[in-house]
Amino acid sequence: MPVSKRTLVIGATPRMDSYGFKATQILQEHNHEVIPYGVKKGTIGTLEIQNQWPEKESFDTITLYINPKLQEQYNQKIIDLNPKRNIFIPELKTKN
């Protein structure tokens, strides 16, 4: 079994049609330790969506499923967590 890569999913939501939801599910299916983080309360599978920023935790990967305007407020927070890699989803369209 491959080594688990601890991953923070920013933009997790209980909406089943969202990319944050789908990414969290796929990571779980591949035995990654995943921490879903978002502003909406809820669960994805057996995981509770975290609503408080994980300031002093360690992550292999951070992935974002939020629009570019919201990403700006997370830039320094992500740098401070010092992950091995970041995955930015380039163009998530927001509903007008």
C-alpha positions in Angstrom: 0.0 0.0 0.0 1.4 3.4 -0.9 2.4 6.0 1.7 -0.3 8.4 2.7 0.2 12.0 1.7 -1.5 14.4 4.1 -3.5 16.8 2.0 -5.5 19.9 2.9 -8.4 20.6 0.6 -9.3 24.3 0.7 -12.8 24.9 -0.6 -14.4 21.7 0.7 -18.2 21.8 0.8 -20.9 19.3 1.4 -22.3 20.0 -2.1 -21.8 16.7 -3.9 -21.4 18.5 -7.3 -18.5 20.6 -6.1 -14.8 20.0 -7.0 -13.8 20.3 -3.4 -16.3 17.5 -2.4 -15.2 15.3 -5.3 -11.4 15.8 -4.6 -11.9 14.9 -1.0 -13.7 11.7 -1.9 -11.1 10.7 -4.4 -8.2 11.3 -2.0 -9.9 9.2 0.6 -10.5 6.4 -1.9 -6.7 6.4 -2.6 -5.9 6.2 1.1 -4.6 9.7 1.5 -5.1 11.4 4.8 -7.2 14.4 3.8 -8.4 17.4 5.8 -11.3 19.1 4.2 -11.4 22.9 5.0 -14.2 25.2 4.1 -16.6 27.9 5.3 -19.7 25.7 5.1 -20.3 23.2 7.9 -21.0 19.6 6.9 -19.4 16.3 6.1 -17.8 14.6 3.2 -18.1 10.8 3.7 -17.0 10.3 7.3 -14.9 13.5 7.4 -16.2 16.7 9.0 -15.4 19.9 7.1 -13.0 22.0 9.2 -14.0 25.6 9.6 -10.9 26.8 11.5 -7.6 27.3 9.8 -5.0 24.6 10.7 -2.3 27.0 11.7 0.3 24.6 13.1 -0.3 21.5 11.2 1.9 19.8 8.6 0.7 18.9 5.1 2.4 17.2 2.1 0.0 18.9 -0.3 -2.5 21.8 -0.3 -5.0 22.0 -3.0 -7.4 24.9 -3.6 -10.9 24.7 -5.1 -11.9 28.3 -4.7 -12.2 31.2 -7.1 -9.1 33.4 -7.7 -10.4 36.4 -5.7 -10.8 34.2 -2.6 -7.3 32.6 -3.1 -5.6 35.9 -2.3 -6.6 35.8 1.3 -5.0 32.4 1.7 -1.6 33.1 0.0 0.4 33.9 3.2 -1.5 31.3 5.2 -0.5 28.6 2.7 3.1 29.8 2.7 3.2 29.7 6.5 2.1 26.0 6.5 5.2 25.2 4.2 3.7 22.3 2.3 5.8 20.2 -0.1 3.5 21.2 -3.0 0.5 23.3 -3.8 -2.1 22.6 -6.4 -4.0 25.7 -7.6 -7.0 25.0 -9.8 -6.6 27.9 -12.3 -10.1 28.9 -13.4 -13.1 28.0 -11.2 -15.9 30.1 -12.5 -18.2 31.7 -9.9 -21.9 31.9 -10.4 -23.2 35.4 -11.1 
